[in-house]
Amino acid sequence: MTISVADILKLPSFYGAQILAGSGGLDRQVAKVTVMECPEFPLDPEVAGLKDNLLFRGGDFFITSLYALKDSPQMFYDTVKLYDSYNSSGMCIIRRYYESLPEDIANLANELNFPIIMVNRNTAYADMIHDITRAILSIDYYHIAISIINDIRSEENRENIVSLAYTLNNKIKNNLIVFCLKTEGLNDDKLKYLSTNINSIEDSFNVQYYNKLMIFISSDVKFTDDAIEKHISKYVYIIEKYFANNYSLGVSNYYDNLKYVKECIEEALISCKVSSVVRGNIMQYKDIGTYKILLDINNRATLEKFYDEIMKPLEEYDEIKSGRLKETLLNYVKNDGDINRTAEDLFQHQNTIRYRVNRVKQLLGFEEENIRFFENISLAYKIHNIINNE
């Protein structure tokens, strides 16, 4: 896996770095980092150009103080040409022997779109190497984590599931809850700081799963209901520091054995989807009710057919009579059948709402069947949310 030179400039050890030349090549991909300080560098281009040369690979990013070239601008010029010829990604100069680039080298780097950047003289080699390597490995881990989670989701053997869980994180413990976070604002910088903040919390770790963040909270001690609520409050506080209310968070049930990590993951994913559908920030799996059944129906036409059976008669009535039956029904269900709250939301008298609800019952043929009426309009309301918020 690789990162771009532009990504390197965002790393902590490169704070304040200057782009001296070659800014057109900031999208060059960095596969690994190496230090170039050997006195014999650069190699004679004719020697390095041999087909059996093993010193250079595409994607090399070089860090150097240019000690070996401090008295030879021509060799510096030849080095830039050499590195570019092997598709190296760029060069970082530590400000010690050069304060700026000779004009001919700057022109060459600009012509080749070969990035040359400069950092302060007190920047440690180890910090730069660490930051770049960690960034590259984090890209690797992103893909590895997705693969492991997918394997857990498709695995049936409980022993294999536990083994995969330990592969994901060898410190994971038996008592487990999983959170799933989705937000439109999950950009790289916010994700980085949020992830770091969460990973600093004892007994938790997180991995990015496609466009979501999976947060695993595990313990040697069983979770009480009170402890679960405290965990939710703690993580919501952290999340809202970065995303305000622009997020959906799904919370799995609690399990006391790692062999159920598959269930935790699935429940967190489903709860997150329901949270997004109902436009509520937090949804616990234990509270999503029939949504878990509706979302598991792969045939969208089945949901739409049921929805139309309930809503079409109301839509047709509203169109002919300029009515508001559909709007009233949706608000009525949202307010758990509370006439007063529905009236307040729609700025209507309570008797107006009662009349409209009774009219809906008549149109749908549920005048004498209250239980079936509530059952059907509740399902229709949830399908409405699924269809309109996916």
C-alpha positions in Angstrom: 0.0 0.0 0.0 1.1 3.6 -0.5 0.4 7.2 0.6 1.0 10.3 -1.4 3.7 12.9 -0.8 0.8 15.3 -0.1 -0.3 12.9 2.7 3.3 13.0 4.1 3.1 16.8 4.5 0.1 16.3 6.9 2.1 14.1 9.3 3.2 15.5 12.7 7.0 15.4 12.0 6.5 17.3 8.8 4.8 20.3 10.4 6.1 23.5 8.9 7.8 21.6 5.9 8.4 23.7 2.8 7.8 22.5 -0.7 11.0 23.8 -2.5 10.2 22.4 -6.0 8.2 19.8 -7.9 4.8 20.6 -6.4 3.2 19.2 -9.5 4.2 15.7 -8.2 2.7 15.8 -4.8 0.4 13.0 -5.8 3.4 10.6 -6.3 2.9 7.5 -4.3 5.3 6.6 -1.4 5.8 2.9 -0.9 8.7 3.1 1.6 11.1 5.5 3.1 14.9 5.4 3.2 17.8 7.5 4.4 20.4 8.7 1.9 23.5 9.8 3.7 26.3 7.5 2.5 29.4 9.3 1.4 29.5 7.3 -1.9 26.1 8.6 -2.9 25.0 9.2 -5.5 26.1 6.2 -7.4 27.3 6.8 -10.9 24.1 7.0 -12.9 25.6 4.6 -15.4 26.3 2.1 -12.7 22.9 2.6 -11.0 21.2 2.3 -14.4 22.3 -1.3 -15.0 19.4 -3.7 -15.3 20.6 -5.7 -12.3 20.6 -2.7 -9.9 18.8 -3.6 -6.7 19.2 -0.3 -4.8 16.1 1.5 -6.1 12.5 0.7 -6.4 9.5 2.7 -7.5 7.9 4.6 -4.6 11.1 5.2 -2.7 11.0 8.4 -0.6 14.4 9.7 0.4 15.4 11.6 3.6 18.7 13.3 3.6 20.7 16.2 4.9 22.7 16.1 1.7 26.0 15.8 3.6 27.5 13.7 0.9 26.6 16.3 -1.7 27.2 19.5 0.2 30.2 20.4 -1.9 28.9 19.1 -5.2 25.8 20.8 -6.7 26.3 18.8 -10.0 26.1 15.5 -8.2 23.0 16.8 -6.4 21.5 17.5 -9.9 22.5 14.1 -11.2 21.0 12.5 -8.1 17.6 14.1 -8.7 17.7 12.8 -12.3 18.7 9.4 -11.1 15.9 9.1 -8.5 13.3 10.3 -10.9 14.4 7.8 -13.5 13.5 5.0 -11.0 10.1 6.5 -10.2 11.1 7.5 -6.8 8.4 9.5 -5.1 10.4 12.4 -3.8 13.1 13.8 -1.5 13.0 15.4 1.9 16.0 17.6 2.8 16.9 18.4 6.4 18.0 22.1 6.6 21.7 21.8 7.5 23.9 22.0 4.5 21.5 23.6 2.1 19.2 26.5 2.9 17.6 26.5 -0.5 17.8 24.8 -3.9 20.2 25.8 -6.6 18.2 27.3 -9.4 19.1 24.6 -11.9 18.0 21.8 -9.5 14.7 23.6 -8.7 14.0 24.0 -12.4 14.8 20.3 -13.0 12.5 19.2 -10.2 9.7 21.4 -11.5 10.2 20.0 -15.0 10.1 16.5 -13.7 7.4 17.1 -11.1 9.7 15.5 -8.6 8.8 16.8 -5.1 11.6 18.2 -3.0 10.7 19.4 0.5 12.7 20.8 3.3 12.2 20.4 7.1 13.8 22.1 10.0 17.3 21.0 11.1 16.0 19.8 14.5 13.5 17.3 12.9 14.5 13.8 13.9 15.1 11.1 11.2 13.4 8.6 13.5 10.2 10.7 13.8 9.9 11.1 10.0 10.6 7.4 9.3 8.1 6.4 12.1 5.3 8.7 10.9 5.6 7.7 7.2 5.9 4.0 7.9 3.0 4.1 10.4 0.9 5.9 7.8 1.6 3.3 5.1 0.9 0.5 7.5 -2.3 2.0 8.6 -3.5 1.9 5.0 -2.5 -1.8 5.0 -4.4 -2.4 8.3 -7.5 -0.6 6.9 -7.8 -3.3 4.2 -6.7 -6.1 6.5 -9.3 -5.1 9.1 -12.1 -5.0 6.5 -11.1 -8.5 5.3 -11.1 -9.8 8.9 -14.5 -8.4 9.7 -15.9 -9.8 6.5 -14.5 -13.2 7.4 -16.1 -13.0 10.9 -19.4 -12.1 9.3 -19.3 -15.0 6.9 -17.8 -17.6 9.3 -20.1 -20.2 11.0 -17.6 -22.0 13.2 -17.4 -20.4 16.6 -13.8 -21.4 17.3 -12.8 -19.8 14.0 -14.7 -16.6 14.9 -12.8 -16.3 18.2 -9.5 -16.8 16.4 -10.4 -14.1 13.9 -11.4 -11.8 16.7 -7.9 -12.2 18.2 -6.4 -11.6 14.8 -8.3 -8.3 14.6 -6.9 -7.3 18.0 -5.1 -9.7 20.4 -6.2 -7.7 23.4 -9.9 -8.2 22.9 -11.8 -9.6 25.9 -14.8 -11.8 26.4 -17.4 -9.3 27.6 -18.1 -7.3 24.5 -20.2 -4.5 23.0 -19.7 -3.0 19.5 -20.6 0.5 18.3 -20.9 1.4 14.7 -20.5 5.0 13.7 -21.4 6.6 10.4 -21.2 10.3 9.5 -21.0 12.2 6.3 -18.2 14.2 7.8 -15.8 11.2 8.3 -12.8 12.9 6.6 -9.2 11.8 7.1 -8.3 14.5 9.7 -11.4 14.1 11.9 -11.2 10.3 11.6 -7.5 10.3 12.7 -8.2 12.4 15.8 -11.4 10.6 16.7 -9.7 7.2 16.3 -6.7 8.3 18.4 -9.0 9.6 21.1 -11.0 6.4 21.2 -8.0 4.2 21.2 -6.6 6.0 24.2 -9.6 4.8 26.3 -8.9 1.6 28.3 -10.4 -1.6 26.9 -11.4 -0.2 23.6 -10.2 -0.1 20.0 -11.6 0.9 16.7 -11.2 0.0 13.1 -12.5 1.7 9.9 -15.0 -0.6 8.1 -15.6 0.9 4.7 -17.4 4.3 5.4 -18.0 3.4 9.0 -16.0 3.2 12.2 -16.4 0.1 14.3 -15.7 0.6 18.0 -15.1 -2.5 20.1 -15.4 -2.2 23.9 -14.4 -5.3 25.8 -13.7 -6.2 29.4 -12.9 -9.0 31.8 -15.8 -7.9 33.9 -19.5 -8.3 32.9 -21.3 -5.1 31.7 -24.2 -3.9 33.8 -27.0 -1.8 32.1 -25.6 1.2 34.0 -22.1 0.5 32.7 -23.4 0.3 29.1 -25.2 3.6 29.4 -22.0 5.2 30.8 -20.0 3.9 27.8 -22.6 5.2 25.4 -22.5 8.7 27.1 -18.7 8.7 27.1 -18.3 7.9 23.4 -21.2 10.2 22.3 -19.3 13.0 24.1 -16.2 12.2 22.1 -18.0 11.8 18.8 -19.9 15.1 19.2 -16.7 17.0 19.7 -15.9 16.2 16.1 -19.2 15.8 14.4 -21.8 17.7 16.5 -25.1 16.0 15.8 -24.2 14.9 12.3 -23.8 11.2 12.9 -25.6 7.9 13.3 -24.5 5.5 16.0 -25.6 1.9 16.3 -25.0 -0.1 19.6 -25.1 -3.9 19.7 -26.5 -6.0 22.6 -24.0 -7.0 25.2 -22.5 -10.5 25.0 -20.4 -12.3 27.6 -18.4 -14.5 25.2 -16.2 -13.6 22.4 -17.7 -16.3 20.2 -20.6 -13.9 19.7 -18.5 -11.1 18.3 -20.2 -11.9 14.9 -23.6 -11.0 16.4 -22.2 -7.9 18.0 -20.9 -6.7 14.6 -24.1 -7.4 12.8 -26.3 -5.8 15.5 -24.1 -2.7 15.5 -24.3 -2.4 11.7 -28.1 -2.9 11.7 -28.6 -0.4 14.5 -26.5 2.2 12.8 -28.6 1.8 9.6 -31.8 2.2 11.6 -30.4 5.2 13.3 -29.7 6.7 9.9 -33.2 5.8 8.7 -35.1 7.3 11.6 -32.6 10.3 11.7 -31.9 9.7 15.4 -28.3 9.9 16.5 -28.2 6.8 18.7 -30.0 3.5 18.3 -29.5 0.4 20.4 -30.2 -3.0 18.9 -32.6 -3.9 21.7 -34.8 -0.9 20.8 -35.1 -1.3 17.0 -38.1 -3.6 17.1 -39.5 -4.7 13.7 -36.9 -2.6 11.8 -34.6 -5.6 12.2 -37.1 -7.7 10.2 -37.9 -5.0 7.6 -34.2 -4.3 6.9 -33.6 -8.0 6.4 -36.1 -8.2 3.5 -34.0 -8.2 0.4 -37.0 -7.8 -1.9 -37.6 -4.1 -2.0 -40.8 -4.6 -4.1 -42.4 -6.5 -1.2 -41.9 -3.5 1.1 -43.1 -1.0 -1.5 -46.2 -3.1 -2.2 -47.2 -3.2 1.5 -46.4 0.6 1.8 -48.6 1.4 -1.2 -51.5 -0.7 0.2 -51.6 1.7 3.2 -50.5 5.0 1.7 -52.0 5.1 -1.8 -55.6 5.4 -0.6 -54.5 8.3 1.6 -52.5 10.0 -1.1 -55.4 9.7 -3.5 -57.8 11.1 -0.9 -55.4 14.0 -0.2 -55.1 14.8 -3.9 -58.9 14.9 -4.5 -59.9 16.6 -1.2 -56.7 18.7 -0.7 -56.4 16.9 2.6 -53.6 16.0 4.9 -54.3 12.5 5.9 -50.9 11.0 5.0 -49.0 13.7 6.9 -51.3 13.3 9.9 -50.9 9.6 9.9 -47.1 9.7 9.8 -47.0 12.2 12.6 -49.5 10.2 14.6 -47.3 7.1 14.5 -44.2 9.1 15.2 -45.9 10.4 18.3 -46.9 6.9 19.4 -50.6 7.5 18.8 -50.7 10.6 21.0 -53.4 12.9 19.7 -52.3 15.9 21.7 -48.7 15.8 20.6 -49.7 15.2 17.0 -52.1 18.2 17.2 -49.2 20.4 18.6 -46.8 19.3 15.8 -49.3 20.0 13.1 -50.8 23.1 14.7 -54.3 21.6 14.6 -57.0 21.1 17.2 -57.2 17.7 18.8 -60.6 17.0 17.4 -59.3 17.7 13.9 -56.6 15.0 14.4 -59.2 12.5 15.8 -61.4 13.1 12.8 -58.5 12.5 10.4 -57.4 9.3 12.2 -60.9 8.0 12.0 -61.1 8.9 8.4 -57.9 6.9 7.8 -59.4 3.9 9.5 -62.5 4.1 7.3 -60.4 4.3 4.1 -58.3 1.4 5.1 -61.1 -0.7 6.4 -59.9 -0.9 10.0 -62.9 0.8 11.8 -63.4 -2.1 14.2 -59.9 -3.4 14.3 -57.7 -1.2 16.4 -54.8 -3.7 16.9 -54.5 -4.4 13.1 -54.8 -0.7 12.4 -51.9 0.2 14.7 -49.9 -2.8 13.5 -50.2 -1.9 9.8 -49.7 1.9 10.1 -46.6 1.3 12.3 -45.1 -1.0 9.6 -46.0 1.5 6.9 -44.4 4.3 8.9 -41.2 2.3 9.2 -41.1 1.4 5.6 -41.7 5.1 4.8 -38.5 5.9 6.8 -36.6 3.1 5.0 -37.6 4.2 1.5 -37.1 7.9 2.1 -33.9 7.8 4.1 -31.7 5.1 2.5 
